Amino acid sequence: MRAAMVLLPLLLLAGCKDEPSFEARYDKAAEEIETRAKTMDADIADSEVAAEAADVTETAPTRGIEPGGKISRVAPEPLPDSANPTNPPPSSGE
């Protein structure tokens, strides 16, 4: 019984750990962010190489764009007959 009384506080103290300092947590987070950034940069570089190999070029639409980037107005197209909206039934007022 005495041994249990002596060992119990020692076990409790052994279970308690000091929290890492701010600097340690900051360094760990900075390292994770740097690793993620390097991974993202590598992915972007790989996709650029693949796009160049496939000779993919993005072109902006030229129809309807005026100088200065303004988009000219066009007449709206009517909805198809199957897409005409309907009005809900009138309310009884209750």
GUBA-347760 format. One line per 4 residues: number of its first residue (from 0); their letters; for each residue x, y negated, z negated of N, C-alpha, C, O. Coordinates in pm, whole numbers, plus 50000, padded with zeros to 5 digits. Last residue first. Layout:
BEGIN
NUM> A> X Y Z X Y Z X Y Z X Y Z; ...
***
This chain:
BEGIN
93> EGSS> 44439 46705 54700 44432 46754 54562 44568 46766 54501 44581 46806 54386; 44446 46642 54961 44445 46533 54866 44441 46579 54722 44440 46495 54632; 44480 46823 55155 44342 46803 55110 44334 46692 55007 44224 46651 54970; 44698 46732 55424 44677 46767 55285 44532 46742 55247 44469 46651 55300
89> PPPN> 44719 46879 55753 44693 46765 55662 44662 46815 55522 44606 46923 55503; 44992 47098 55838 44848 47070 55827 44823 46957 55729 44898 46940 55632; 45284 46943 55987 45220 47033 55892 45071 47004 55886 45028 46895 55924; 45359 46925 56337 45325 46859 56212 45261 46957 56117 45189 47047 56161
85> TPNA> 45641 47072 56502 45497 47061 56479 45474 46989 56347 45558 46992 56257; 45890 47019 56754 45847 47028 56614 45696 47014 56604 45632 46950 56688; 45990 47226 57018 45912 47108 56980 45867 47123 56834 45813 47227 56796; 46129 47441 57119 46186 47374 57002 46108 47251 56960 46154 47177 56873
81> SDPL> 46019 47536 57350 46014 47625 57234 46065 47556 57108 46045 47609 56999; 46076 47334 57534 45939 47351 57486 45931 47438 57361 45845 47416 57276; 46383 47162 57439 46308 47262 57514 46170 47281 57453 46148 47250 57336; 46406 46804 57413 46412 46937 57353 46340 47037 57441 46245 47001 57511
77> PEPA> 46574 46594 57654 46456 46637 57578 46476 46777 57522 46553 46857 57575; 46876 46416 57594 46809 46523 57667 46687 46568 57587 46694 46579 57464; 46925 46062 57596 46913 46190 57526 46839 46292 57611 46751 46257 57689; 47153 45891 57803 47013 45918 57772 47003 46054 57702 47067 46150 57745
73> VRSI> 47448 45764 57646 47381 45842 57750 47238 45865 57707 47207 45860 57588; 47702 45523 57593 47571 45579 57558 47514 45655 57676 47530 45615 57792; 48052 45592 57563 47938 45528 57628 47808 45599 57590 47807 45718 57559; 48268 45541 57304 48192 45645 57374 48068 45578 57433 47990 45517 57361
69> KGGP> 48583 45383 57293 48439 45375 57276 48371 45483 57359 48412 45511 57472; 48855 45372 57331 48802 45483 57253 48653 45478 57232 48599 45562 57159; 48965 45193 57496 48951 45150 57357 48889 45258 57272 48871 45238 57151; 48767 45269 57780 48893 45221 57723 48871 45167 57582 48770 45103 57554
65> EIGR> 48519 45527 57713 48563 45402 57774 48698 45362 57716 48740 45417 57614; 48408 45841 57786 48491 45764 57694 48545 45644 57768 48609 45657 57872; 48272 46003 57962 48194 45921 57871 48276 45842 57772 48219 45781 57681; 48512 46248 57989 48382 46204 58036 48313 46122 57928 48298 46168 57815
61> TPAT> 48733 46350 57867 48747 46221 57932 48613 46166 57978 48602 46046 58003; 48832 46513 57572 48732 46498 57677 48741 46357 57736 48755 46259 57663; 49180 46590 57543 49062 46520 57494 48960 46510 57606 48998 46499 57723; 49337 46902 57536 49306 46781 57610 49180 46720 57554 49085 46790 57520
57> ETVD> 49601 47096 57428 49471 47041 57394 49451 46913 57472 49539 46827 57475; 49749 47373 57572 49752 47229 57556 49611 47182 57526 49515 47223 57590; 49938 47656 57549 49808 47600 57516 49825 47450 57496 49905 47405 57414; 50135 47846 57611 50118 47726 57691 49979 47668 57673 49911 47634 57770
53> AAEA> 50207 48049 57455 50084 48070 57529 50054 47952 57621 49960 47956 57700; 50429 47935 57340 50447 48055 57421 50324 48081 57508 50336 48129 57621; 50312 47730 57197 50402 47696 57307 50422 47816 57399 50430 47801 57521; 50172 47882 57011 50098 47795 57103 50184 47756 57222 50136 47751 57335
49> AVES> 50383 48006 56875 50287 48089 56948 50208 48005 57048 50180 48052 57159; 50502 47782 56762 50579 47864 56856 50485 47949 56939 50504 47964 57060; 50293 47701 56596 50340 47613 56702 50419 47690 56807 50404 47666 56927; 50277 47917 56423 50163 47890 56510 50203 47795 56624 50152 47808 56735
45> DAID> 50527 47897 56294 50493 48017 56371 50378 47990 56468 50382 48036 56582; 50497 47649 56168 50600 47666 56270 50572 47788 56357 50589 47783 56479; 50293 47715 55991 50270 47612 56093 50372 47626 56205 50337 47616 56323; 50422 47906 55831 50303 47943 55907 50276 47844 56020 50241 47883 56131
41> ADMT> 50625 47748 55720 50662 47861 55805 50543 47904 55891 50559 47936 56009; 50471 47570 55571 50555 47519 55679 50594 47631 55775 50595 47611 55897; 50358 47751 55386 50271 47679 55480 50352 47625 55598 50308 47634 55713; 50590 47828 55250 50510 47928 55320 50420 47862 55424 50408 47911 55537
37> KART> 50666 47584 55138 50755 47650 55234 50680 47755 55315 50704 47769 55435; 50447 47544 54970 50473 47449 55078 50564 47512 55184 50542 47495 55304; 50474 47755 54789 50355 47748 54876 50380 47656 54995 50340 47687 55107; 50715 47677 54668 50706 47805 54739 50587 47805 54834 50600 47850 54948
33> EIEE> 50639 47437 54550 50743 47436 54653 50739 47565 54735 50757 47562 54856; 50452 47530 54366 50410 47438 54472 50512 47437 54585 50475 47436 54703; 50617 47686 54199 50506 47749 54272 50462 47661 54390 50437 47711 54500; 50786 47485 54100 50842 47594 54178 50734 47664 54260 50757 47698 54376
29> AAKD> 50605 47330 53958 50677 47270 54071 50736 47379 54160 50735 47366 54283; 50529 47512 53759 50429 47465 53855 50497 47405 53978 50452 47426 54091; 50776 47539 53624 50712 47657 53683 50611 47614 53790 50607 47672 53898; 50820 47277 53538 50916 47340 53629 50854 47461 53698 50876 47482 53817
25> YRAE> 50600 47247 53366 50615 47161 53483 50708 47225 53586 50678 47227 53705; 50658 47435 53168 50536 47451 53248 50544 47368 53375 50501 47413 53481; 50895 47321 53071 50897 47457 53126 50774 47481 53214 50785 47540 53322; 50805 47071 52984 50906 47079 53089 50908 47217 53154 50920 47228 53276
21> FSPE> 50634 47140 52778 50581 47074 52897 50679 47088 53013 50639 47113 53127; 50715 47470 52653 50717 47324 52651 50661 47268 52781 50643 47340 52879; 50502 47747 52576 50613 47689 52652 50602 47536 52650 50493 47480 52645; 50420 47815 52236 50377 47781 52371 50496 47724 52446 50582 47659 52386
17> DKCG> 50556 48083 52049 50550 47940 52074 50502 47918 52217 50539 47993 52308; 50351 48349 51937 50461 48299 52019 50445 48149 52032 50334 48096 52028; 50260 48593 51709 50252 48451 51743 50375 48411 51824 50488 48437 51783; 50326 48850 51642 50227 48830 51746 50216 48686 51792 50168 48659 51902
13> ALLL> 50497 48821 51428 50553 48874 51552 50456 48852 51669 50500 48836 51783; 50324 48740 51228 50424 48645 51279 50483 48693 51411 50517 48611 51497; 50181 48979 51193 50111 48857 51235 50210 48755 51292 50181 48691 51394; 50384 49146 51102 50316 49176 51228 50243 49054 51281 50242 49029 51402
9> LPLL> 50442 49021 50859 50546 49030 50962 50485 49060 51099 50529 49005 51200; 50204 49054 50715 50247 48920 50756 50354 48921 50864 50358 48834 50951; 50213 49351 50706 50104 49277 50769 50145 49134 50806 50124 49095 50921; 50428 49445 50556 50433 49453 50701 50326 49369 50770 50348 49321 50881
5> VMAA> 50351 49409 50292 50472 49343 50339 50474 49340 50491 50516 49240 50550; 50123 49560 50273 50115 49418 50236 50237 49342 50287 50227 49224 50321; 50223 49810 50339 50124 49748 50427 50115 49599 50399 50101 49519 50492; 50382 49857 50118 50446 49847 50250 50352 49779 50349 50395 49701 50433
1> RM> 50195 49880 49920 50286 49766 49917 50352 49747 50053 50374 49634 50098; 50083 50119 50000 50000 50000 50000 50087 49874 50000 50059 49777 50069
***
